[in-house]
């Protein structure tokens, strides 16, 4: 049973929402929809018989302005489930036959993410054994080339091994052999969309024919130990098993977040750029409906991958998507625009809250900063008002405002430490006064 399945079983929808609440403020409807979708995957796996194959994920379309937490919700959900996750922008893809990326690369990239994820997990399992083997190689390199007796050699090995583990040999230099594959000549293919996959396959095919070579390098023991541990771990990992597990995890637990899906919605007419937009939608359709994609690791079915579409839908509407694609995103969730009160909560409540980050960063310099409640409200109010006057970029505006407020302090921190600074509403107004008074300057700076 995979870690993914275990993790999902342990989290009920209520627990998933509670975990998401640690990082994202508000958006309760979206959190509930995502929690149900994640739990339904575990429920499907508990089914027996032919009905199991008939239960498909209910893909979600999140509708809301930029900066309200759509991407963060999907990313945190994938992290909770320990599921392969990839974010793509719909505008980066083109219809087959045009120059650009084709939609199948989404699944290829997702599978690559899964392979790296599983490989890292397997590496952790063998790391202790790999380190032992690396230590033996280091000790053998340190030993004199010829010893008079085996018993003497074993005794010396134990002595060196003890010193190595205590860190007493870290700075000593040794000469070791490191395995590497010979580089093959670069292959350049200048061709239409899709042939970059051919280039990749050719590179890998040539690489598989090239033998491993050993190169002697002189390194400090500490550096050599890290390199050899990685090398030994690679030898201990069964890559065939990793790939099988990664494909299974991609197919049953993968999450694809398609951002800016509203930008590929047709808005009437029958010519011009809308033709390409509709072409991308039609290319996306089989991936979302369920098809088999040929990746470098083997065939991957997309039937049970969860797709989360996202867009502001200011100009286009969900109904402007082709009907077949609309039908593949049956769960619609509208995310709420952020209020001043939301901004205050975003600055303070999440575990990775922006103000907590700045406090931690400046503390490394010996500068302690404290924000009064009034100063927090002032920054939230300014960010909210700028969003109303100019383009509404949601919570991202807070990053700009807080950065400008603390810019001088961040620059001067090494010179004024150790000290404690209290951030007041007056401090905030002083740092932003010049910018806020000049509307043209505000457009460029904030």
C-alpha positions in Angstrom: 0.0 0.0 0.0 1.5 3.4 -1.0 2.2 6.3 1.2 -0.4 8.3 -0.8 -3.2 5.9 0.0 -2.2 5.9 3.7 -2.1 9.6 3.9 -5.5 10.0 2.2 -7.2 7.5 4.4 -6.0 9.2 7.6 -7.5 12.6 6.5 -11.3 13.0 6.6 -12.8 15.9 4.6 -13.0 17.9 7.8 -9.4 17.3 8.6 -8.3 18.2 5.0 -10.2 21.6 5.4 -8.5 22.1 8.8 -5.1 21.5 7.2 -5.8 23.9 4.3 -7.0 26.5 6.9 -3.4 26.6 8.2 -2.2 28.2 5.0 -5.2 29.7 3.1 -7.6 32.3 4.5 -11.3 31.9 3.7 -12.6 30.2 0.5 -14.6 27.7 2.5 -16.6 26.5 -0.6 -13.5 25.7 -2.6 -11.9 23.9 0.4 -14.9 21.7 0.9 -15.0 20.8 -2.8 -11.3 19.9 -2.9 -11.6 17.9 0.4 -14.5 15.9 -1.0 -12.6 15.3 -4.3 -9.5 14.0 -2.4 -11.6 11.8 -0.1 -13.5 10.3 -3.0 -10.2 9.0 -4.4 -9.6 7.0 -1.3 -13.3 5.8 -1.3 -12.9 4.6 -4.9 -9.9 2.5 -4.0 -12.0 0.7 -1.3 -14.5 -0.5 -4.0 -14.3 -4.0 -5.3 -15.3 -5.4 -8.6 -16.1 -3.8 -11.9 -17.9 -0.7 -10.3 -14.4 0.6 -9.2 -13.4 1.2 -12.8 -16.6 3.1 -13.5 -16.0 5.7 -10.8 -14.1 8.7 -12.3 -12.9 11.8 -10.5 -15.2 14.8 -10.6 -12.9 17.5 -12.0 -13.2 21.0 -10.5 -13.4 24.4 -12.1 -12.3 27.2 -9.8 -13.6 30.6 -10.8 -12.2 33.8 -9.2 -9.9 36.8 -9.6 -6.2 36.5 -9.4 -4.5 36.3 -6.0 -7.4 34.8 -4.0 -5.7 31.4 -3.4 -6.7 29.1 -6.3 -3.1 27.9 -7.1 -2.2 27.7 -3.4 -5.3 25.6 -2.6 -4.4 23.0 -5.3 -0.7 22.9 -4.4 -1.5 22.4 -0.7 -4.0 19.7 -1.5 -1.4 17.8 -3.5 1.1 18.2 -0.7 -1.4 16.8 1.9 -2.0 13.7 -0.3 1.7 13.3 -1.2 0.4 13.2 -4.8 2.3 14.0 -8.0 1.3 17.6 -8.8 1.9 19.9 -11.7 0.7 23.4 -12.5 0.4 24.4 -16.2 -0.9 27.5 -17.9 -3.4 26.8 -20.6 -2.0 29.7 -22.7 1.4 27.9 -23.1 -0.1 25.2 -25.2 -1.0 25.2 -28.9 -3.1 23.1 -31.2 -1.3 20.2 -32.8 0.4 21.4 -35.9 1.3 24.8 -34.5 4.7 25.7 -33.0 4.6 25.3 -29.2 3.9 22.7 -26.6 1.3 20.0 -27.1 -1.0 19.0 -24.3 0.5 15.5 -23.9 3.6 17.1 -22.4 1.4 17.8 -19.3 1.2 14.0 -18.5 4.9 13.5 -19.4 5.9 16.2 -16.9 3.5 14.9 -14.3 5.0 11.4 -14.6 8.5 12.8 -14.3 7.5 14.6 -11.1 6.1 11.2 -9.8 9.4 9.4 -10.6 11.4 12.0 -8.8 9.1 11.8 -5.8 9.2 8.0 -5.5 13.0 8.0 -6.2 13.5 10.4 -3.3 11.4 8.2 -1.0 13.4 5.1 -2.0 16.6 7.0 -1.5 15.7 7.8 2.1 15.1 4.0 2.7 18.5 3.0 1.5 20.4 6.1 2.7 21.7 4.4 5.9 23.1 1.4 4.0 24.5 3.6 1.3 26.3 5.7 3.9 27.8 2.5 5.4 29.1 1.4 2.0 30.5 4.9 1.3 32.3 4.9 4.6 33.9 1.6 3.8 35.1 3.0 0.5 36.5 6.1 2.2 38.3 4.0 4.8 39.8 1.7 2.1 41.1 4.8 0.4 42.7 6.0 3.6 44.4 2.7 4.4 48.0 2.0 3.4 48.1 0.1 0.2 49.7 -3.0 1.8 49.2 -4.3 5.3 51.3 -7.2 6.7 48.4 -9.0 8.3 44.6 -9.2 7.7 43.9 -8.9 11.5 46.0 -5.7 11.5 44.1 -4.3 8.6 40.7 -5.0 10.2 41.8 -3.3 13.4 43.0 -0.3 11.4 39.7 -0.2 9.5 37.7 -0.1 12.7 39.9 2.7 14.0 39.6 4.8 10.9 35.8 4.1 10.7 35.4 5.4 14.3 37.4 8.5 13.5 35.4 9.0 10.3 32.0 8.8 12.1 33.2 11.2 14.8 34.2 13.8 12.1 37.9 13.7 12.9 38.8 13.0 9.3 36.6 15.6 7.6 39.4 17.9 6.5 41.8 15.2 5.3 42.2 15.0 1.5 41.9 11.6 -0.3 41.8 10.4 -3.8 38.7 8.5 -4.9 37.2 7.0 -8.0 33.8 8.5 -9.0 31.7 6.8 -11.6 30.2 8.9 -14.5 28.7 8.3 -17.9 30.6 9.6 -20.9 28.9 12.6 -22.5 27.5 12.1 -26.0 27.6 14.7 -28.7 24.8 17.2 -28.5 21.9 16.5 -30.8 20.0 19.5 -32.1 16.6 19.0 -33.9 15.0 22.0 -35.4 11.5 20.9 -36.2 7.8 21.5 -35.6 6.0 21.1 -32.3 6.2 17.6 -30.7 9.6 16.6 -32.0 11.3 17.7 -28.9 10.1 14.4 -27.5 12.0 12.6 -30.3 15.1 14.5 -29.4 14.8 13.5 -25.7 14.3 9.8 -26.7 17.3 9.9 -29.0 19.5 11.4 -26.2 18.3 8.7 -23.7 18.8 5.9 -26.3 22.4 7.0 -27.0 23.0 7.5 -23.3 22.0 3.9 -22.5 24.8 2.6 -24.9 27.5 4.6 -23.3 29.5 2.8 -20.6 30.2 4.1 -17.1 33.7 5.4 -16.6 35.6 6.0 -13.4 37.4 9.3 -12.8 39.9 9.9 -10.0 39.3 13.0 -8.0 41.1 14.5 -5.0 38.6 15.7 -2.4 38.2 16.4 1.3 36.8 13.4 3.2 33.6 15.3 4.0 32.8 16.1 0.4 33.8 12.6 -0.8 31.5 11.0 1.7 28.5 12.9 0.4 29.3 12.0 -3.3 29.9 8.4 -2.6 26.8 8.1 -0.5 24.7 9.4 -3.4 26.5 7.0 -5.8 25.9 4.0 -3.5 22.2 5.0 -3.0 21.8 5.1 -6.8 23.1 1.5 -7.0 20.8 0.3 -4.3 17.6 1.8 -5.8 15.6 -0.5 -8.0 14.6 2.0 -10.8 12.2 -0.5 -12.4 10.3 -0.7 -9.2 10.4 3.1 -8.9 9.0 3.6 -12.3 6.2 1.1 -11.8 5.2 2.8 -8.5 5.5 6.3 -10.1 3.2 5.3 -13.0 0.7 3.8 -10.6 0.8 6.9 -8.4 0.4 9.2 -11.4 -2.6 7.3 -12.7 -4.4 7.0 -9.4 -3.3 10.1 -7.4 -2.0 12.6 -9.9 -3.3 16.2 -9.8 -3.1 18.6 -12.7 -3.8 22.3 -12.1 -4.6 24.1 -15.4 -4.4 27.8 -14.8 -5.8 30.5 -17.1 -8.3 28.1 -18.6 -10.5 31.1 -19.4 -7.9 32.4 -21.8 -8.5 29.5 -24.2 -12.3 30.0 -24.2 -13.7 31.1 -27.5 -15.6 34.4 -27.5 -17.7 34.2 -30.6 -16.7 34.5 -34.3 -15.2 31.8 -36.3 -11.8 33.1 -37.4 -8.7 34.6 -36.0 -7.1 33.5 -32.7 -10.3 31.9 -31.4 -9.7 29.0 -33.8 -6.4 28.2 -32.1 -8.1 28.5 -28.6 -10.8 26.0 -29.6 -8.1 23.7 -31.0 -6.3 23.7 -27.6 -9.6 22.9 -25.9 -10.1 20.0 -28.3 -6.6 18.7 -27.7 -7.1 18.9 -23.9 -10.4 17.0 -24.1 -9.0 13.4 -24.6 -6.4 14.0 -21.8 -9.2 15.1 -19.4 -11.7 12.5 -20.6 -9.2 9.7 -20.3 -6.6 8.5 -22.7 -3.2 6.8 -22.7 -0.1 8.9 -23.1 3.3 7.4 -24.2 5.9 8.9 -21.8 9.6 8.1 -21.5 8.8 5.8 -18.6 6.0 3.9 -20.4 2.3 4.2 -21.0 0.3 6.3 -18.6 -3.6 6.3 -18.4 -5.2 9.6 -17.5 -8.7 8.3 -16.6 -8.3 8.8 -12.9 -6.1 11.9 -12.7 -7.8 14.8 -11.0 -7.9 18.0 -13.1 -8.5 21.3 -11.5 -9.2 24.2 -13.9 -8.8 27.8 -12.9 -9.5 31.1 -14.3 -10.8 34.7 -13.5 -13.4 34.5 -16.2 -13.7 38.3 -16.4 -14.4 38.4 -20.1 -15.1 34.8 -21.1 -17.6 32.7 -19.2 -17.4 29.0 -18.3 -20.2 28.5 -20.9 -17.7 29.8 -23.6 -15.7 26.6 -23.3 -16.6 23.9 -25.7 -19.5 21.8 -24.3 -17.5 18.6 -24.1 -14.8 20.3 -22.0 -17.4 22.0 -19.8 -18.9 18.5 -19.1 -15.6 17.3 -17.8 -15.5 19.9 -15.1 -18.8 19.2 -13.3 -17.8 20.8 -10.0 -17.9 24.6 -10.2 -16.6 26.7 -7.3 -16.6 30.5 -7.2 -13.9 32.0 -5.0 -14.7 35.2 -3.1 -12.8 38.4 -3.7 -10.7 39.3 -0.7 -11.8 41.9 1.8 -9.8 44.2 4.1 -10.5 41.8 7.0 -9.2 38.9 4.8 -6.0 40.8 4.2 -5.5 41.3 8.0 -5.9 37.6 8.5 -3.6 36.7 5.6 -0.9 38.8 7.1 -1.1 37.2 10.5 -2.9 33.8 10.7 -1.4 31.3 8.3 1.6 29.3 9.4 3.6 30.8 6.6 2.1 34.3 7.1 4.0 37.1 5.4 4.7 39.1 8.6 6.0 35.9 10.3 8.4 35.4 7.3 9.8 38.9 7.6 10.2 38.6 11.4 12.1 35.4 10.9 14.3 36.8 8.2 15.3 39.9 10.1 15.8 37.9 13.3 18.8 36.2 11.6 20.4 39.7 11.6 19.6 40.3 15.3 16.7 42.7 14.5 13.5 41.9 16.3 10.4 43.5 14.7 7.0 43.7 16.2 3.8 44.8 14.3 1.1 46.6 16.2 -2.5 45.5 15.4 -3.1 49.0 14.0 -0.1 48.9 11.7 -1.3 45.5 10.3 -4.7 46.9 9.7 -3.2 50.0 8.0 -1.1 47.8 5.5 -4.2 45.7 4.8 -6.3 48.8 4.2 -3.7 50.3 1.8 -3.3 47.1 -0.2 -7.1 46.8 -0.4 -7.6 50.4 -1.6 -4.8 50.1 -4.2 -6.5 46.9 -5.6 -9.7 48.9 -5.9 -8.0 51.8 -7.7 -5.9 49.7 -10.0 -5.7 46.1 -11.2 -7.0 43.8 -8.5 -4.2 41.3 -7.9 -5.6 40.0 -4.7 -3.2 39.0 -1.8 -0.2 39.5 -4.1 -0.6 43.2 -3.4 0.3 42.6 0.2 3.8 41.4 -0.8 4.4 44.7 -2.6 3.1 46.9 0.3 4.9 45.0 3.1 8.2 45.0 1.1 8.0 48.8 0.6 7.3 49.4 4.3 10.2 47.2 5.4 12.6 48.0 2.5 14.9 50.5 4.5 14.8 48.3 7.6 15.9 45.2 5.5 18.7 47.2 4.0 20.0 48.7 7.3 19.5 45.6 9.4 23.2 44.5 9.6 24.2 48.0 10.7 21.6 48.6 13.4 21.6 45.1 15.0 21.0 44.1 17.7 17.8 46.1 18.1 14.0 45.9 18.4 11.7 47.9 16.1 8.0 48.4 16.6 6.1 48.9 13.4 3.3 51.5 14.0 0.6 53.0 11.6 2.8 56.2 11.6 5.8 54.1 10.5 3.7 52.6 7.6 2.4 56.0 6.5 5.9 57.5 6.6 7.3 54.8 4.3 4.5 54.9 1.8 3.6 58.6 1.9 5.5 59.8 -1.2 4.2 56.9 -3.3 0.5 57.2 -2.2 0.4 60.9 -2.8 1.5 60.6 -6.5 -0.9 58.4 -8.4 1.4 58.0 -11.4 4.2 56.8 -9.1 1.8 54.5 -7.3 1.0 52.7 -10.6 4.7 51.9 -11.1 5.8 51.1 -7.5 2.7 49.5 -5.9 
